[in-house]
Amino acid sequence: MPRTFLMLGAINAFLCVGLGAFGAHGLKQRLSTDMLAVYQTGVQYHFYHALGLLAVGLILLHFPKSRLVAFSGWSMIAGIVLFSVSLYVLSLTGIRGLGAITPLGGVAFLSAWATLAYGVWSAK
């Protein structure tokens, strides 16, 4: 399981660099200032949680049997999809209804970090 999260973290970090560069160079002239800020918020939180996935992988090397630590990693993946991807799509398409999905991603991120903290604290 550590290898899975280390790989997912590295892949997501790679995607963040590409998406950030695309936003800065490819979308600057195409999106309004507000929508570009929405897109960049998606990239920012995506990157934080790509690093979080790397941390989960490293922590699992020390606590390989911790289901809570692993669950926190899956919650980060869910948060990336629900939060960051919804912001990417919202900014690119203007579909405002996606704004209803974004808070669910925020809850997944909060759950991930709380579960990670508790998982490390309770690991044996």
N, C-alpha and C positions, 0 to 999 in steps of 0.2 A: 504493500500500500504506500510506503514512503516514495517509492519510485514513481507511482502514478501521480501523486501530488507534485513532486518535483518536476515531472514532465509537463503536467498541466500548467504549473506556474511559469515555466520557461516558455511554453507555447503562447500563453496569454500575455506575457511580457513582450514577446516578439510582436504579437498582434497590436499591442498598445503603441509600440514605437511606430509601426506602419500606419495605424489609424490616426495617431497624433500628427504624423507628417502629412498624411492625406488631408486632414482637417486644416492644418496650417498653410499648406501650399495649394491643394486642389479645391478646397471649399471656400477659401477666403473671399473670392469674388462671386461665389454662387449663393452663399447664405447670408441672411441678414445678420447683423451684429448679435442680436438676441439668440437666433438659432445657432450661430457659431459658438456662443457661450454655452448653450445647452449641450452641443456636441462635445465640447471640451470638458464639460463636467462629466460626461459619460466616460471619456478617456481617462480623466483623472482618477475616478473611483475604480475603474477597470484596472488601472496600473497599481493602485494601492492593494487591490485584492489579488492581483497576480503575485505581488510580493508576499501577500498573506498565504497564498497557496504554497509558495516556496518554504515559508516558515512552517506551515503544517507538515510538509514533507520532512523537514529537518527534525521537527519535534517528534514525529512518528518514528524516527530512527532511535530515539531515546525511550519512547513509550509505545512500542509496536502493537500492543494489545488494546490501546485506548480507543474504544468506539466513539467516545465523545470528541476526541481530537479529529478522527476521520470524519465524523458527522459535520464538524465545523468546516472542513474543507469542502464538503459537498454543498453546504449552505453558502459558502463563498461562490461556488460555481453558479448556484441558483441566483444569487444576488447579481452576479455579473450579467446573466441572461436577462433577468427581470428589470434591473436598474439600468445598467450601461447600454445594453442592446436596445431597450425601449427608448432611451434618449437618442441613440444613433438614428433609429428609424423615425422618431418624432422630428428630429432636426432636418432629416433628409426629405421627408414626405409631408410634413405639416399635419399629420393625423393627430389631432389633439386628444383623441380617446385613449391613446397610449399613455398619456399622463396618469391614468388611473392605475396602470400596472407598475409604474416606477416606485411608488411607496412600498409595494410588496417586496421589491428588491432591497429597499432600505431596511425593511424588517429582517430579511434574510441576512443582510450584512451584520446587523446588530446581533441577531441570533448566533451567527458564526463566531463573532468575537467573544460573546458571553460564554458560549459553549466551549470555545478554545480555552478561555481562562479557567473555567470550572474543570475541564478535562485535564489540564496540566496540573491543577491543584489537587485533584483527586486521584491522579495516576499513581500506580504503585510499581 
